[in-house]
């Protein structure tokens, strides 16, 4: 009988927005990460930053204008903080890890990945679909959602 891998106690919860669907050709325009203590059920650290891009073909979907990404801001320092947070994590968590993982290079982050869409069996009492949307997961857990992406200006 194989021993069970240790249960992760510190998670690096990730979300990306990109300018398209292809890591070799498109770019990451936004990274958000949260270092989370499972035993304490609390956030330890968090970072969110835009990366400068010339254009964002996915703006109609993610609502991030390329001009916003070009504003002066400390994205390099945010990326450094992200790297330090990753060193303190036992696992990376994303809602669609198959999409997110390739954006972190080859090899991707040197952490085990957990996909909240494919790897987690949510309790039946939550009345969720077998592969729930991130919006449905948030609402089920009492986390308010006012938009699924940035709201584009009107």
Secondary structure, DSSP 4 states (H G I P E B T S, - for coil): -PPPPPPPSEEEEEEEEESSS-TTTS-EEEEEEEEEETTTTEEEEEEEEE---S--TTHHHH---HHHHTSS--HHHHHHHHHHHHHT-SEEEETTHHHHGGGG-SS--SSEEEETTTT----GGG---TT--HHHHHHHTT---S-SSPPPP-
